[in-house]
Each structure stands twice: as C-alpha cells, then as structure tokens.
Amino acid sequence: MSETEKETIQETEAPVMSEVKKVRNLRAIVIILVILAVLGLMYLHLMSPSRWTLSMKVKGSQELTLYQGDKYVEKGCTAKCRNDRTGVVRTLSVSQEGEVDTKKPGTYTITYRAKYFGNSISKKRTVKVMDNLVDARKASMYDTFSSEKNAPVIGLYGGKNTTVFDAFGFYDGYVATDEKEGYITDRVKVTGSVDKDKPGTYMLGYSVADKDGHITMAERLVTVKKFPVPKLRELNPDEKIIYLTFDDGPGQYTDQILSILDKYQVKATFFVTATAYDKNYLNLIKKEAEHGHAVGVHSYTHKYDQIYSNDQAFWDDFNAMNDIIEQQTGKRTTIMRFPGGGSNTVSKKYCPGIMTRLANEATVQGYWYFDWNVMSGDAGETKDSSVMVERMKAGVEKNGRSIILCHDTHEYTMNAVEPFLQWALSRGYSFDCLQNGFFAAHQKINN
Ligand SMILES: [Zn+2]
C-alpha cells in the first residue's frame, strides 16, 4: 500500500499544473477507497456471527403454576446481542410461539426466539394449569393446614370433621400445594383408615414435606353413621306406587304436562333448573307447587364442568337454584336430584370423589337426594313417545315403588305422559310426589 502511494507521488512531480491537480485528485480517491475498504473489512470482521453473543431473558418465572380460571399475564422476554470485540450491545426483537388457556388444566409451553444474522437463540416458559381440585389455596369447602410461612398447604375436602354414611362411604379427598413446587399431593402420607361399614369415629393423619424440608401435618376425624332408613309409605299387598319425576325444566312443554297431570289428578315431582333451557318459564315453578306437585333442586346451570369442579361450586349453584324456588314458592326445598344422577361418572373428570362427598354432605345438611329406578328413555335413548310408554310400563311392572326419570323439556315426553297415565291408572297403580326421607332409588355412587 505505501509503495503504491510512493509511486503515485513520483509520477505526479514532473508534469504541468492541471496534470498535477488530476493526479492529486486521483490519489485522494484511491486513499479514500483504500480507507473505505479497510473500514469495510474491519466492519465485516467485527460483524461476523462468531463475534456476537446473543442473550435472552424471560421476564417473570420460567416455570409457572396457575390454577384453572386464573389470569395468565404474559410478561414477555427480552433479547440482546453483544459484540465481543467492541462491546456494542443491540436489542433484538423477540418472536413468541404458544398460548396458555387457563380454562383447561394442562401444561403449556411458550417459546421465545430471537435472531441476529446467522445466530439465533430461544428460551421456553412452562406454565402448568392445575384444576381447581388441586388448589389448596382456594379451599373453601374444606379446612386447610400449614405449619408456617413457606411450608406446604394441605387442604382436606370435607373438612377436618367429616360425617359420612355407610351407604355412601368415605372418599379421602385432600390436596397439597407448595408455593415453590406447586402441586405436591402425590407426596402426602396418610396414616389411619376408615371402615365405612362400622359406625364410629376414625382419626386420619396427613403429612407432607417440601424440598426445603418444611413439613405440614393435618388431622381429620371421620364419623361413620348409619344412613337413615327411608320413610316408606305402607303399601297394600297389591299396591304399586309410581313417582313420576321431571328434570331439567321448566320449559316450553311444562305447562301442558301440568294440565295433563291435573286432568288425571296425578301428583309428580319436578327437579328444576334455571338456565338449562329457558328462563322465561321460571314462573311455572310457582304453578307446579300450587298444583300440589313437589319441587326439588336439580341445578341452576346444569353445567357439569362448573358444578362438579369442586364442592363449593356445587353448593353455590345449588343455593342459587333454591333461592329461585324460594322466590317462586315461598319456601326452600330440601329435596334434590344431582345432574347426571348420584351414579354419574362425568364428575370424575372434574373432581375425583365429589359425588361421595356431596351425597354425604347433602344428607348431613338435611337434604334428601333422589335417583331413579325406571328410565323413560327420554335422556337420549329415544324420541318416540310410544317407545317411552313401553319402557315405562316394563319398568314399573318390575317394582313395587318406581321412580321414573323423565324430562319436561321434550315434546315427545309430553306426548308420552297421557297414554302412560291412562294405562297405569287403569291397572290400579297409584301416583305420589316425593318428599324428604322417602324411598330414593339410590344408585351406586361411582365417584
Ligand atoms: Zn338433568
């Protein structure tokens, strides 16, 4: 480079002024080009991917535990690159993949990515969404225990004093959560056991430790009682009794069903809802009661995922429906039917053991729940009224006492009522409405 420059200078010394100027300009251009080339090479050298270190910072916790229904706040992520030679730092834009749906329990992953020329970097955030069952913090229908701050929390479904009945048994529901480690229920050690067939009092002990060595212990007293014997109306040797029950209404066919029942002076039982079908028919609850029928709680919302998500959710929904019944009839009811029946398994998906606890709790609270021993078939099996009538006939012929499951929300159910009543009354069957303590046709609880 310096030699070239020398040669250029030597050449420009001899000629006339204009030639000298030209040469000087040329020299200046060459110098500038050379400088630019050098700067360019330096720039490329410094910019080469190997010179840059990328870094990424996930804001907030990279492993997060939330509970169903919690709000997920995306705190984001930042990325930078730093030049190792010059120390220059640049902020990079970050792309994000994945979403968190806190309505659905599960594990979600969010991936953050950033690039700078040939370099790239990525980081992940794992968000665990627990169902409400595992949320010991929100323990409202059960007692919670914690030995100290930062120690795990144990929540006992059913509370530290639980009364259960031999007919339903005991389902030991508990949860343990730790602020740092999340759901640690699987680490709970239980001592003691309950014999559901032997009335008495049993003591259960629970303990759990987190990884920092904090230990929390809990105790529960379980009292096992004999289920009260239903008050059975004396039946004559040949007498057969039918309890017609209608679920899910009131709806658009309820009024006509009431007229048919009136026509034959038959009393029935309505397990009512508020939002399953149509709120415009709620005033029919009043009419049902006025016409001498029994009214029981079925559900306000009839949404399985909601009412069976936890014990408190069930009783909130139940009480909301009983409020409406009170507004309509002037008094609260003590009879009920679980959506899906006491034997439903759908609730298992949302909350293991909940049906066992609800059956016990309902009885402790003085409520009386009913299942059925005859299905009319209108719960999805048939839409044919004559098939329904045949099913009901076959069902009641087998039983001394029959509780028939119907739904006053279908036209085909309405059309089956009259022919069935005509047949049953002509055969000497009697009809009655259900009351607290009556024969309940309980099915085996499966959850
Ligand atoms: Zn129902």
Residues whose N, C-alpha, C, O or C-beta is under 5 A from the ligand:
A	BS01	ZN	D247 D248 P339 G340
